[in-house]
Amino acid sequence: MSFRDNLPRSCLLSERDHAFWRFSMTVRLSDGDLQAKYVIPVEGDFWVPGRDDSMRIMFHSCNGFGCEVSQENSAGPALWRDVWADGMVPQRRASLPCTPELQGKIDQWYFQNYCSWYNTEINIYDDPDIINGFGSYRDKRMRAPIFLGIGRVAWRYYALFQLQIPPNGEQPEDPSWTIGKQLGPYIQERSRSICTTLGKRIMFFGLDCRTERTLKSFAWETTYDAMFERMETELQKSGDTTHLILLLGVPIAAERLLCSHTITAVKMLNKKLGFAGGLLNHFDGSAELLHDLNDHWCAGVHKTERNYFIRRLQHFAMKKQIRITILSGDVHVACVGRFFSAPRVKSPQNRDPRYTIDVISSAITNGGPPMAAANFLDKPNRVHHLDKETQENMMKSLYENPDGQPNRVNKTTLPFRNYAIITEHAGLSGGSRENRVVIKEQLSPELYERDASQQLQAQRAEEPEADLEPAKRATGGSTHANAMAPLSGSRRRDALDCSLRVDINQKDPQGRTRAYGFSIPCLET
């Protein structure tokens, strides 16, 4: 299918020497995958799945460098750090005016940054689009003129590039949005969460936890209400949905890893022993790996909100008989967190409505912490109790390092660049010879054949109709049948095959990875 110059179009904004245009395309689904090509006059293409299939998903986060990366090894820090943060005490930063000249430079930086790399994706608004931890600093700092100015410009280009709408909104609004009822306190806009489908059986909800973010809350209660009302409405339209994928900015199932005593210990080790200096953000002394404790669900001020949100998600899963899976990033490690029913409930994971995986993939570009720091973060990984009915911990699935060496200390986190692939098992797509060659080239050739052989054995040993073991004992790894998804995967119908692709050597221009797999079954009655 091809589109040319007669596409419907609208000008979102025209100013100075550039204009923003949006072109609308409608593709009729067919029995199989369909490639759509367009010329407007630039050329491009995209794929849509068959009418009875679900999309293959790639998830990544942190596509940029943090403050700990030296300027010599990258393109340099963001503009705000150059002109505002260097050499200034916090009191002066809070009172420095955002002059028209500075506002123009900030505007130009965001525009050039988006033009240099952005392509169409499904995203939510979060602090990498603005400033590290935006919204979670003290109110006085958040209301500093330059902070507010950066927030305005960041929202403007987020709307134009990522939402593809005019900065002031439009009428009628796109039906994908779930719009907040109140203006955010620092970005004077309403939150925009996105609800859509990724094929026939997968619903996606990206929760905007940044527009309304404050030191004390992630989102207004009215925003949570709107989220669940919207998801219920969408489920009523389709009786085929088996999975809900929820995108959050920061991990929620791994919050025990990110607790206050861990951050305090990292700071202490740096002060006393000079350890983990790259983890500290010298802008304000907070831990760079975790940004700021207050920006995470684990902060004391967020604990009630977190537990309320998790219980509400569990109730929704039980009521609608749908499996919920969470995607999050931010912490610069690859890991998998999970919630599950307490052992006394005796639920296999395929029948456990509380079984919720948090796939944590971070970062695809930014550097990770030292291995010693990742091992240190693994120490708190034991079973924790959300309440009498629900437990949580980290899944052990990283038994080997990306180079193939056994990981004897830490089997839950890897501090290397990574991304995730998620595919639905509905007849194993992606197994063509062409796909096999592409996937093989992406992975380490030394490890590919060994891993593939063991993955095939694991796939053949699976009993696709039998109950699975309890969630607490579920595991994964480089020899799991799902590691090379979508090339291979679970034999269990409508399960999600998940593969974490972890960088072997960040200096390798080929970007070869090691694959670690695990499975997420649909919720069976």
Sequence and secondary structure as in RCSB ss.txt:
>XXXX:A:sequence
MSFRDNLPRSCLLSERDHAFWRFSMTVRLSDGDLQAKYVIPVEGDFWVPGRDDSMRIMFHSCNGFGCEVSQENSA
GPALWRDVWADGMVPQRRASLPCTPELQGKIDQWYFQNYCSWYNTEINIYDDPDIINGFGSYRDKRMRAPIFLGI
GRVAWRYYALFQLQIPPNGEQPEDPSWTIGKQLGPYIQERSRSICTTLGKRIMFFGLDCRTERTLKSFAWETTYD
AMFERMETELQKSGDTTHLILLLGVPIAAERLLCSHTITAVKMLNKKLGFAGGLLNHFDGSAELLHDLNDHWCAG
VHKTERNYFIRRLQHFAMKKQIRITILSGDVHVACVGRFFSAPRVKSPQNRDPRYTIDVISSAITNGGPPMAAAN
FLDKPNRVHHLDKETQENMMKSLYENPDGQPNRVNKTTLPFRNYAIITEHAGLSGGSRENRVVIKEQLSPELYER
DASQQLQAQRAEEPEADLEPAKRATGGSTHANAMAPLSGSRRRDALDCSLRVDINQKDPQGRTRAYGFSIPCLET
>XXXX:A:secstr
 EE TT  EEEEEEETTEEEEEE       SS EEEEEESSSEEEEEE  TT B  EEE    S  TTS GGGSS
   HHIIIIITT  HHHHHH    HHHHHHHHHHHHHHHHHH         GGGSSTTTT S HHHHTSHHHHHH
HHHHHHHIIIIII S TT  SS  TTEEEEEEE SSS SEEEEEEEESBSSEEEEE   STT  SS SS HHHHH
HHHHHHHHHHHH S   EEEEE SS STTGGGG HHHHHHHHHHHHHH TTGGGEETTTTEESTTS GGGSTTSG
GGHHHHHHHHHHHHHHHHHHT EEEEEE  SSSBEEEEEEE GGG  BGGG TT EEEEE   SSS    HHHHH
HHHTT S EESSSSEEEEE     B TTS B SS SS B S EEEEEEE SS    SHHHHHHHHHHB HHHHHH
HHHHHHHHHHH  TTS   BGGG   BTTSTTTTTTSS  SSTT EEEEEEEES TT TT  EEEEEEEE     
